[in-house]
Amino acid sequence: MSAAPSVLVERPPGRAWSLLRELLVNQRREVVIGGVFLALSSVTAGAIPQCIRGASDALRASHAPRAMAFALAIAALAAAGAWFRVASRLRVFNAGREVEFVLRERLLAHLHRLGPSFFQRMGPGEVMSRATSDLAQVRLLVGFGGLNLVNAVFAYVVNIPLIFMRNPRLAALALLPFPVFIFLTQGFGRAMFARSRAAQESLGVMSERVQRVLSGMRVVRAYGLEESQRVGFNQDIDRSLEANLALARLRGVMFPVLGLAGAMSSFIVVWVGSSQIITDPSTFTVGDILAFQSHLALIAWPTIALGYLLSILQRGRASVDRLLDVLEASPDVDDVDATPVEPSSIEGALAVRDLHYAIDGRTVLEGVSLEVPAGHRVAIVGRTGSGKSVLARLLARMLPTPVGAVFLDGHDITRIPLATLRAVVGLAQQEPFLFSTTIARNVAFAELDPDAPATREKVRTALRSAQLLAEVDAMPEGAFTIVGERGVQLSGGQKQRVALGRALLAGPRVLVLDDPLSAVDTRTEAAILDAIDQASRGRTLVLVTHRVAAAARCDQVVVLDAGRVVETGTHDALIARGGFYARLVERQALEAELEAM
């Protein structure tokens, strides 16, 4: 079977909006209440121009009390409208925050399911860009963008009928510029989406470089690459700056052009309305012009704001599309067809039957079979590139293990839920990953409360077993020393022993150790092997190693060469056979003698 890479899913154009609709349905209470408040805000705002018209006409008729009554009505409507606006924003913005929260949870949960092939396609910087700036854009889209879109709809529904009721001819003339505005917004929208996506992608590329350089700072310094990295970073900044400037230039042109619609409407109202007042003052008054201007202002501002809203909509759509690159990526390993298994019922018997595995068309394992009874220890030995590490990862199902090839207590591990499998099979990889936190927290990563007093004692025991306690105690902060990005403050051997301590502390039923001695000296090796012997009592141990001193302590030795099992037996039996393993023992014994000279 070949490793199936995670690929970015081909999506229909409306998939981004479909996801947003799904999320908003869960926030429908907040959205509906916010929409009601927005409607009430538009109604109160639409009533104010009518009061202005009434006050103007009352003053023209020298009826001061009536004008004062309209003035008081304007004040009351303004106060009520302000309250409705604040209430609507609280509700709608809260819905935007909830949508962001749900998306963040989904993103994190799905990232935990994705395998190595996905992260080969999308680096940590790109993922972080999506988890920060893109999520913020979605929140802005749902909150601010959604509020202004609904507000614009209510503004049109309330104000346009009022001006048509008063003077249909003038209303039609005043709204003539709006079709031009709609045509312009379509053109701006297409350009805005393309430039928004380019701006977001340039930010992701820049974030990726920063993350890569920080995690590899030792290599950068060792090879004197600071200047070349600085130049590359400046080039990324320039590309990001140009992408954002292109977006800003477009927005800078868009707002003045869209503002012409409101200005042209005001010109038509004043020109035509004044003419009508002069020719027929009984049917149209100065108060009507003031009311028309106020109604048009209530329409024009949302119309002009639609330009900015368009920017938010397009950036939000681009951000949702980028989030879907993660959310709809296929995991390497999944448990869709899993059958529930109680972890406590698993004893730890492993069986591998005719296992074939290929990566990118290259055969890595071919017909591998072996049996490991529960509680026994087996060593996987072989030269570099023989497939030992791949076999270890397949046993822990960290790669897509073929169906019907690996069994745990008779259960096909592809049918065991991943949560159960992770609880009973622990893997310490050859190249350990450490989090940028303390040594103690890295060792106690599997604990529910890594800072509890009882956990701290477990951490010290695990560090002692991994032959690292003395070195940790000699550090200024002891076990609370920050290891830095990917453990940059520790040596290779120290990182490997921290990872070993983490595996020992977790105490799984099946412990798979992928060459845990590759970065330690001979003296430390013996002490660590003693610790592994003690930690593996009552557990199944699979020890991937190239050192015969470690293999000699196991109940069984399996020798791999070019992806095939070429020898199986005990340490002594394989030496007596005089094959590949015996030659490996002789070579390592000679190397030890040369080192001792």
C-alpha positions as CSV (number, residue, x, y, z in Angstrom):
1,M,0.0,0.0,0.0
2,S,1.3,3.5,-0.8
3,A,1.1,6.4,1.6
4,A,-1.8,8.6,0.6
5,P,-0.9,12.3,0.8
6,S,-3.3,14.8,2.2
7,V,-4.5,17.0,-0.6
8,L,-6.4,20.3,-0.7
9,V,-10.0,19.6,-1.6
10,E,-11.5,20.9,-4.8
11,R,-14.5,22.9,-3.7
12,P,-17.5,24.5,-5.5
13,P,-17.5,28.3,-5.5
14,G,-20.4,28.5,-3.0
15,R,-18.8,26.2,-0.4
16,A,-17.4,29.2,1.7
17,W,-20.9,30.7,2.0
18,S,-22.4,27.3,2.7
19,L,-20.1,26.9,5.7
20,L,-21.0,30.4,7.0
21,R,-24.7,29.6,6.7
22,E,-24.2,26.5,8.7
23,L,-22.4,28.4,11.5
24,L,-24.9,31.2,11.5
25,V,-27.8,28.7,11.9
26,N,-26.3,27.8,15.3
27,Q,-26.3,31.5,16.2
28,R,-29.8,32.2,14.8
29,R,-31.1,33.5,18.2
30,E,-28.5,36.2,18.4
31,V,-28.8,37.0,14.8
32,V,-32.6,37.2,14.8
33,I,-32.7,39.4,18.0
34,G,-29.9,41.6,16.5
35,G,-31.9,41.8,13.3
36,V,-35.0,42.9,15.2
37,F,-33.1,45.7,16.9
38,L,-31.6,46.7,13.6
39,A,-35.1,47.0,12.1
40,L,-36.3,49.1,15.0
41,S,-33.2,51.3,14.6
42,S,-34.0,51.8,10.9
43,V,-37.7,52.6,11.7
44,T,-36.8,55.2,14.3
45,A,-34.2,56.7,12.0
46,G,-36.7,56.8,9.1
47,A,-39.2,58.6,11.3
48,I,-36.8,61.5,12.0
49,P,-36.9,63.0,8.5
50,Q,-40.7,63.1,8.7
51,C,-40.4,65.0,12.0
52,I,-37.9,67.4,10.4
53,R,-40.5,68.0,7.6
54,G,-43.3,68.6,10.1
55,A,-41.1,71.0,12.2
56,S,-40.0,72.9,9.1
57,D,-43.6,73.2,7.9
58,A,-44.7,74.3,11.4
59,L,-42.1,77.0,11.5
60,R,-43.1,78.2,8.0
61,A,-46.6,78.5,9.4
62,S,-45.3,80.3,12.5
63,H,-46.7,77.5,14.7
64,A,-43.9,77.3,17.4
65,P,-45.6,74.8,19.8
66,R,-46.1,72.3,17.0
67,A,-42.4,72.7,15.9
68,M,-41.2,72.2,19.5
69,A,-43.3,69.0,19.7
70,F,-41.6,67.7,16.6
71,A,-38.3,68.6,18.1
72,L,-39.0,66.6,21.2
73,A,-40.1,63.7,19.0
74,I,-36.8,63.9,17.1
75,A,-34.9,63.8,20.5
76,A,-36.9,60.8,21.7
77,L,-36.5,58.9,18.4
78,A,-32.8,59.6,18.3
79,A,-32.4,58.3,21.9
80,A,-34.4,55.1,21.1
81,G,-32.5,54.6,17.9
82,A,-29.2,54.9,19.7
83,W,-30.3,52.2,22.2
84,F,-31.4,49.9,19.4
85,R,-28.2,50.4,17.5
86,V,-26.0,49.5,20.6
87,A,-28.2,46.5,21.4
88,S,-28.1,45.2,17.8
89,R,-24.3,45.5,17.7
90,L,-23.9,43.6,20.9
91,R,-26.0,40.8,19.6
92,V,-24.5,40.6,16.1
93,F,-20.9,41.1,17.1
94,N,-21.4,38.4,19.7
95,A,-22.5,36.1,17.0
96,G,-19.4,36.9,15.0
97,R,-17.2,36.0,18.1
98,E,-19.1,32.7,18.5
99,V,-18.6,31.8,14.9
100,E,-14.8,32.6,15.3
101,F,-14.7,30.4,18.4
102,V,-16.4,27.5,16.7
103,L,-14.2,27.7,13.6
104,R,-11.1,27.9,15.9
105,E,-12.2,24.8,17.7
106,R,-12.9,22.9,14.4
107,L,-9.5,24.1,13.0
108,L,-7.6,22.8,16.0
109,A,-9.4,19.5,16.1
110,H,-8.9,18.9,12.4
111,L,-5.2,19.8,12.6
112,H,-4.8,17.1,15.3
113,R,-6.1,14.6,12.8
114,L,-4.0,15.6,9.8
115,G,-0.8,13.7,9.0
116,P,2.7,14.5,7.9
117,S,1.8,14.7,4.2
118,F,-0.5,17.7,4.9
119,F,2.3,19.6,6.8
120,Q,4.7,18.9,3.9
121,R,2.3,20.9,1.7
122,M,1.4,23.6,4.2
123,G,4.1,24.8,6.6
124,P,3.5,26.0,10.2
125,G,3.6,29.7,9.2
126,E,0.8,29.2,6.7
127,V,-1.3,27.3,9.3
128,M,-0.7,30.1,11.8
129,S,-1.7,32.7,9.3
130,R,-5.0,31.0,8.8
131,A,-5.5,30.5,12.5
132,T,-5.0,34.2,13.3
133,S,-5.5,36.7,10.5
134,D,-8.0,34.6,8.5
135,L,-10.1,33.8,11.5
136,A,-10.1,37.6,12.4
137,Q,-11.4,38.4,8.9
138,V,-14.2,35.8,9.3
139,R,-15.2,37.4,12.6
140,L,-15.2,40.8,10.9
141,L,-17.3,39.4,8.0
142,V,-20.0,37.9,10.3
143,G,-20.1,40.7,12.8
144,F,-19.4,44.0,11.2
145,G,-20.1,42.9,7.7
146,G,-23.3,41.1,8.5
147,L,-24.6,44.0,10.6
148,N,-24.0,46.6,7.9
149,L,-25.4,44.4,5.2
150,V,-28.7,43.9,7.1
151,N,-28.7,47.6,8.2
152,A,-28.4,48.6,4.5
153,V,-31.4,46.4,3.6
154,F,-33.6,47.8,6.4
155,A,-32.5,51.4,5.4
156,Y,-33.7,50.8,1.8
157,V,-37.0,49.1,3.0
158,V,-37.9,51.9,5.4
159,N,-36.7,55.0,3.5
160,I,-37.4,54.3,-0.2
161,P,-41.1,53.7,0.2
162,L,-41.4,57.0,2.3
163,I,-39.9,59.1,-0.5
164,F,-42.0,57.5,-3.2
165,M,-45.1,58.1,-1.1
166,R,-44.3,61.8,-0.9
167,N,-43.1,62.4,-4.5
168,P,-42.7,59.4,-6.9
169,R,-41.2,61.5,-9.7
170,L,-38.5,63.1,-7.6
171,A,-37.8,59.8,-5.8
172,A,-37.3,58.0,-9.1
173,L,-35.0,60.8,-10.4
174,A,-33.0,60.8,-7.1
175,L,-32.4,57.0,-7.3
176,L,-31.2,57.1,-10.9
177,P,-27.5,57.1,-10.0
178,F,-27.9,53.8,-8.0
179,P,-27.8,51.4,-11.0
180,V,-24.5,52.8,-11.9
181,F,-23.3,52.2,-8.4
182,I,-24.4,48.6,-8.5
183,F,-22.5,48.1,-11.8
184,L,-19.4,49.6,-10.2
185,T,-19.6,47.5,-7.1
186,Q,-19.6,44.3,-9.2
187,G,-16.4,45.3,-10.9
188,F,-14.8,46.4,-7.6
189,G,-15.9,43.1,-6.0
190,R,-14.0,40.9,-8.4
191,A,-10.9,42.9,-8.1
192,M,-11.2,43.1,-4.3
193,F,-11.5,39.4,-4.0
194,A,-8.3,38.7,-6.0
195,R,-6.3,41.4,-4.2
196,S,-7.6,40.3,-0.8
197,R,-6.5,36.7,-1.4
198,A,-3.1,37.8,-2.7
199,A,-2.6,40.0,0.5
200,Q,-3.6,37.1,2.8
201,E,-1.3,34.6,1.0
202,S,1.7,37.0,1.1
203,L,1.2,37.3,4.8
204,G,1.2,33.5,5.1
205,V,4.4,33.2,3.2
206,M,6.1,35.8,5.4
207,S,4.8,34.0,8.6
208,E,6.2,30.7,7.2
209,R,9.7,32.2,6.8
210,V,9.7,33.7,10.3
211,Q,8.7,30.4,11.8
212,R,11.2,28.4,9.8
213,V,14.1,30.8,10.6
214,L,13.3,31.0,14.4
215,S,13.1,27.2,14.7
216,G,16.3,26.7,12.8
217,M,18.2,29.6,14.4
218,R,21.2,27.5,15.4
219,V,21.7,26.4,11.8
220,V,21.3,30.0,10.5
221,R,24.0,31.2,12.9
222,A,26.3,28.2,12.4
223,Y,26.4,28.8,8.6
224,G,26.4,32.6,8.9
225,L,23.1,32.9,7.0
226,E,21.7,35.9,8.9
227,E,22.3,38.3,6.0
228,S,20.7,36.0,3.3
229,Q,17.7,35.3,5.6
230,R,17.3,39.1,6.3
231,V,17.3,39.7,2.5
232,G,14.8,37.0,1.9
233,F,12.6,38.3,4.7
234,N,12.8,41.8,3.3
235,Q,11.7,40.5,-0.1
236,D,8.7,38.8,1.6
237,I,7.9,42.1,3.3
238,D,8.1,43.9,0.0
239,R,5.8,41.4,-1.7
240,S,3.3,41.6,1.2
241,L,3.5,45.4,1.2
242,E,2.9,45.6,-2.5
243,A,-0.1,43.2,-2.2
244,N,-1.6,45.3,0.6
245,L,-0.8,48.6,-1.2
246,A,-2.6,47.3,-4.3
247,L,-5.6,46.5,-2.1
248,A,-5.4,49.9,-0.5
249,R,-5.1,51.7,-3.8
250,L,-8.2,49.9,-5.0
251,R,-10.1,50.9,-1.9
252,G,-8.9,54.4,-2.2
253,V,-10.4,54.7,-5.7
254,M,-13.5,52.8,-4.8
255,F,-14.8,55.0,-2.0
256,P,-14.7,58.3,-3.9
257,V,-16.3,56.7,-6.9
258,L,-19.1,55.1,-4.9
259,G,-19.6,58.4,-3.0
260,L,-20.6,60.1,-6.3
261,A,-23.9,58.2,-6.1
262,G,-25.0,60.0,-3.0
263,A,-23.7,63.4,-4.2
264,M,-25.6,63.1,-7.5
265,S,-28.8,62.1,-5.7
266,S,-28.5,65.2,-3.4
267,F,-27.9,67.4,-6.5
268,I,-31.1,66.1,-8.2
269,V,-33.2,66.6,-5.1
270,V,-32.1,70.2,-4.6
271,W,-32.4,71.1,-8.3
272,V,-35.7,69.4,-9.1
273,G,-37.2,70.0,-5.7
274,S,-36.4,73.8,-5.8
275,S,-37.9,74.0,-9.2
276,Q,-41.1,72.4,-8.0
277,I,-41.3,74.7,-4.9
278,I,-41.1,77.7,-7.2
279,T,-43.7,76.5,-9.6
280,D,-46.1,74.8,-7.2
281,P,-45.4,75.6,-3.6
282,S,-48.7,74.0,-2.4
283,T,-47.6,70.5,-3.3
284,F,-43.9,70.6,-2.3
285,T,-42.2,72.6,0.5
286,V,-38.8,73.3,1.9
287,G,-39.6,70.7,4.6
288,D,-40.1,68.1,1.9
289,I,-36.6,68.9,0.5
290,L,-35.1,68.6,4.0
291,A,-37.0,65.3,4.5
292,F,-35.8,64.0,1.1
293,Q,-32.2,64.9,1.9
294,S,-32.4,63.2,5.2
295,H,-34.0,60.0,3.8
296,L,-31.4,60.0,1.0
297,A,-28.6,60.4,3.6
298,L,-30.0,57.4,5.4
299,I,-29.8,55.5,2.1
300,A,-26.6,57.0,0.8
301,W,-24.5,56.2,3.8
302,P,-25.2,52.5,3.8
303,T,-24.8,52.6,0.0
304,I,-21.4,54.2,0.3
305,A,-20.5,51.9,3.3
306,L,-21.3,49.0,1.0
307,G,-18.0,49.8,-0.7
308,Y,-16.2,49.0,2.6
309,L,-18.6,46.2,3.3
310,L,-17.7,44.8,-0.1
311,S,-14.0,44.8,0.9
312,I,-14.9,42.9,4.1
313,L,-17.1,40.4,2.2
314,Q,-14.4,39.7,-0.3
315,R,-11.6,39.4,2.3
316,G,-13.9,37.3,4.5
317,R,-14.7,35.0,1.6
318,A,-11.0,34.7,0.7
319,S,-10.3,33.9,4.4
320,V,-13.1,31.2,4.6
321,D,-11.7,29.7,1.5
322,R,-8.2,29.5,3.0
323,L,-9.6,28.0,6.2
324,L,-11.3,25.3,4.1
325,D,-7.9,24.4,2.7
326,V,-7.3,23.0,6.3
327,L,-10.8,22.0,7.3
328,E,-11.4,19.9,4.2
329,A,-7.9,18.4,3.9
330,S,-8.0,14.6,4.1
331,P,-6.2,13.1,7.1
332,D,-3.6,10.4,6.5
333,V,-5.2,8.3,9.2
334,D,-8.8,8.1,10.2
335,D,-11.1,5.9,12.3
336,V,-14.3,6.1,10.3
337,D,-14.8,2.3,10.4
338,A,-13.5,1.8,14.0
339,T,-15.2,-0.6,16.4
340,P,-15.2,0.5,20.1
341,V,-12.6,-1.4,22.2
342,E,-12.1,-0.9,25.9
343,P,-8.4,0.2,26.5
344,S,-8.3,-1.8,29.8
345,S,-9.0,-5.0,27.9
346,I,-5.9,-4.7,25.7
347,E,-3.0,-6.8,26.9
348,G,-0.5,-5.8,24.2
349,A,0.1,-8.8,21.9
350,L,1.3,-7.5,18.5
351,A,1.1,-9.3,15.2
352,V,2.4,-8.2,11.8
353,R,1.2,-10.3,8.8
354,D,2.6,-9.9,5.3
355,L,2.9,-6.1,5.6
356,H,3.6,-4.2,2.4
357,Y,4.1,-0.5,2.3
358,A,5.4,2.1,-0.2
359,I,6.0,5.8,-0.1
360,D,5.7,7.8,-3.3
361,G,5.9,4.6,-5.3
362,R,9.1,3.4,-3.6
363,T,8.7,0.1,-1.7
364,V,9.8,0.5,1.9
365,L,8.4,-2.7,3.5
366,E,7.8,-6.0,1.6
367,G,6.0,-9.0,3.2
368,V,7.1,-8.2,6.8
369,S,5.7,-10.6,9.4
370,L,6.4,-11.0,13.1
371,E,4.8,-11.9,16.4
372,V,5.3,-10.2,19.7
373,P,3.4,-11.9,22.7
374,A,2.0,-9.5,25.3
375,G,4.7,-8.4,27.8
376,H,7.6,-9.5,25.6
377,R,10.4,-7.4,24.2
378,V,11.4,-7.4,20.5
379,A,14.3,-5.5,18.9
380,I,14.0,-4.4,15.3
381,V,17.6,-4.2,13.9
382,G,18.8,-3.2,10.4
383,R,21.0,-0.8,8.5
384,T,20.0,2.8,7.7
385,G,17.1,2.8,5.2
386,S,16.0,-0.8,5.9
387,G,12.5,0.4,6.9
388,K,12.8,0.2,10.7
389,S,11.4,3.6,11.6
390,V,8.5,3.2,9.1
391,L,7.6,-0.1,10.7
392,A,7.6,1.5,14.1
393,R,5.3,4.3,12.9
394,L,3.0,1.8,11.3
395,L,2.7,-0.2,14.5
396,A,1.6,3.0,16.3
397,R,-0.5,3.9,13.2
398,M,1.2,7.3,12.8
399,L,1.1,6.4,9.1
400,P,-1.8,5.0,7.1
401,T,-1.4,1.3,8.2
402,P,-2.8,-1.1,5.6
403,V,-5.9,-3.0,6.5
404,G,-5.4,-6.6,7.7
405,A,-1.6,-6.2,8.3
406,V,-1.1,-5.1,11.9
407,F,-3.1,-6.6,14.8
408,L,-3.2,-5.8,18.5
409,D,-4.7,-8.6,20.7
410,G,-6.3,-9.9,17.5
411,H,-7.9,-6.6,16.6
412,D,-6.9,-5.0,13.3
413,I,-5.5,-1.7,14.4
414,T,-7.2,0.1,11.6
415,R,-10.5,-0.8,13.3
416,I,-9.4,0.4,16.7
417,P,-10.5,3.9,17.5
418,L,-7.5,6.3,17.4
419,A,-8.2,7.6,20.9
420,T,-8.0,4.1,22.2
421,L,-4.9,3.2,20.2
422,R,-3.1,6.3,21.3
423,A,-3.8,5.5,24.9
424,V,-2.4,1.9,24.7
425,V,0.5,2.3,22.2
426,G,3.1,4.9,22.9
427,L,5.8,6.0,20.3
428,A,9.0,7.8,21.1
429,Q,10.4,8.9,17.7
430,Q,14.0,9.1,16.7
431,E,13.7,12.8,16.0
432,P,11.8,14.0,19.0
433,F,9.6,17.1,19.0
434,L,9.7,19.3,22.0
435,F,7.3,22.1,22.7
436,S,8.6,25.6,23.5
437,T,7.9,25.3,27.2
438,T,9.6,23.9,30.3
439,I,11.4,20.5,30.4
440,A,8.8,19.4,33.1
441,R,5.8,20.3,30.9
442,N,7.4,18.5,27.9
443,V,7.9,15.3,30.0
444,A,4.4,15.6,31.6
445,F,2.6,16.4,28.3
446,A,0.3,13.4,28.6
447,E,-0.8,14.3,32.1
448,L,-4.1,16.2,32.7
449,D,-2.4,18.6,35.2
450,P,1.3,18.9,34.4
451,D,1.9,21.3,37.2
452,A,0.3,19.2,40.0
453,P,2.7,18.3,42.9
454,A,2.2,14.5,42.2
455,T,3.0,15.1,38.5
456,R,6.2,16.9,39.4
457,E,7.4,13.8,41.3
458,K,6.5,11.6,38.3
459,V,8.5,13.9,36.1
460,R,11.6,13.6,38.3
461,T,11.2,9.8,38.3
462,A,10.9,9.8,34.5
463,L,13.9,12.1,34.1
464,R,15.9,9.8,36.4
465,S,14.9,6.8,34.3
466,A,16.0,8.6,31.1
467,Q,19.4,9.4,32.8
468,L,18.7,13.1,32.5
469,L,17.9,14.2,36.1
470,A,21.4,15.1,37.1
471,E,21.9,17.4,34.0
472,V,18.5,19.0,34.5
473,D,19.1,19.7,38.2
474,A,22.4,21.4,37.1
475,M,20.5,23.9,34.9
476,P,19.7,27.3,36.5
477,E,15.9,26.7,36.4
478,G,16.1,22.9,36.8
479,A,13.1,21.1,35.3
480,F,11.4,24.5,34.8
481,T,14.0,25.5,32.2
482,I,12.5,26.7,28.9
483,V,13.7,24.5,26.1
484,G,13.0,27.0,23.3
485,E,11.5,26.5,19.9
486,R,11.7,22.7,19.1
487,G,14.1,22.3,22.1
488,V,16.7,24.5,20.6
489,Q,18.4,25.1,24.0
490,L,19.1,21.4,24.5
491,S,21.6,19.1,22.8
492,G,20.4,16.2,20.5
493,G,21.0,13.6,23.3
494,Q,19.1,15.7,25.9
495,K,16.1,16.2,23.5
496,Q,16.0,12.4,22.9
497,R,16.1,11.7,26.6
498,V,13.3,14.2,27.3
499,A,11.2,12.5,24.7
500,L,12.1,9.1,26.3
501,G,11.1,10.4,29.7
502,R,7.8,11.5,28.2
503,A,7.1,8.0,26.8
504,L,8.1,6.4,30.1
505,L,5.8,8.7,32.1
506,A,2.8,8.0,29.9
507,G,3.1,4.3,30.7
508,P,1.3,2.8,27.7
509,R,0.6,-1.0,27.4
510,V,2.8,-1.2,24.2
511,L,5.9,1.0,24.1
512,V,7.5,1.6,20.7
513,L,10.9,3.2,21.0
514,D,12.5,4.3,17.7
515,D,16.2,4.3,18.2
516,P,16.2,6.1,21.6
517,L,20.0,5.7,21.9
518,S,21.2,7.2,18.6
519,A,22.4,10.5,20.2
520,V,23.9,9.2,23.5
521,D,27.3,8.0,24.5
522,T,28.1,4.4,25.5
523,R,28.1,5.0,29.3
524,T,24.7,6.8,29.1
525,E,23.4,4.0,26.8
526,A,23.9,1.3,29.5
527,A,22.1,3.4,32.1
528,I,19.2,4.1,29.7
529,L,18.9,0.4,28.8
530,D,18.6,-0.4,32.5
531,A,15.8,2.1,32.8
532,I,14.1,0.8,29.7
533,D,14.3,-2.8,31.1
534,Q,12.7,-1.6,34.3
535,A,10.0,0.5,32.5
536,S,9.1,-2.3,30.1
537,R,8.3,-4.9,32.8
538,G,4.7,-6.0,32.2
539,R,4.5,-4.1,29.0
540,T,5.1,-5.0,25.3
541,L,8.3,-3.3,24.1
542,V,9.3,-2.8,20.5
543,L,12.8,-1.3,20.4
544,V,14.1,-0.1,17.0
545,T,17.8,0.2,17.3
546,H,21.1,-0.3,15.4
547,R,23.0,-1.2,18.6
548,V,23.5,-4.9,19.4
549,A,23.9,-4.1,23.1
550,A,20.3,-2.9,23.2
551,A,19.1,-5.8,21.0
552,A,20.8,-8.3,23.3
553,R,18.5,-7.4,26.2
554,C,15.3,-8.3,24.2
555,D,13.5,-11.6,24.0
556,Q,13.6,-11.6,20.2
557,V,15.5,-9.9,17.5
558,V,14.1,-9.2,14.0
559,V,16.6,-8.1,11.4
560,L,15.4,-6.0,8.5
561,D,17.2,-5.5,5.2
562,A,15.8,-3.6,2.2
563,G,12.3,-3.8,3.7
564,R,12.3,-7.6,4.2
565,V,12.7,-9.7,7.4
566,V,16.0,-11.6,6.8
567,E,16.6,-13.1,10.2
568,T,14.5,-13.7,13.4
569,G,15.6,-15.2,16.7
570,T,17.3,-14.6,20.0
571,H,20.5,-12.6,20.3
572,D,22.6,-15.8,20.9
573,A,20.9,-17.8,18.2
574,L,21.5,-15.2,15.6
575,I,25.1,-14.9,16.5
576,A,25.5,-18.7,16.2
577,R,23.8,-18.6,12.8
578,G,26.7,-16.3,11.5
579,G,24.5,-14.2,9.2
580,F,23.8,-10.4,8.9
581,Y,23.3,-9.9,12.7
582,A,26.5,-11.8,13.6
583,R,28.5,-9.6,11.3
584,L,26.9,-6.5,12.8
585,V,27.9,-7.8,16.3
586,E,31.5,-8.3,15.2
587,R,31.7,-4.9,13.6
588,Q,30.4,-3.0,16.6
589,A,32.7,-5.0,18.9
590,L,35.6,-3.9,16.8
591,E,34.5,-0.3,16.8
592,A,34.3,-0.5,20.6
593,E,37.8,-1.8,20.9
594,L,39.1,1.0,18.6
595,E,37.4,3.6,20.7
596,A,38.9,2.2,23.9
597,M,42.5,2.4,22.5
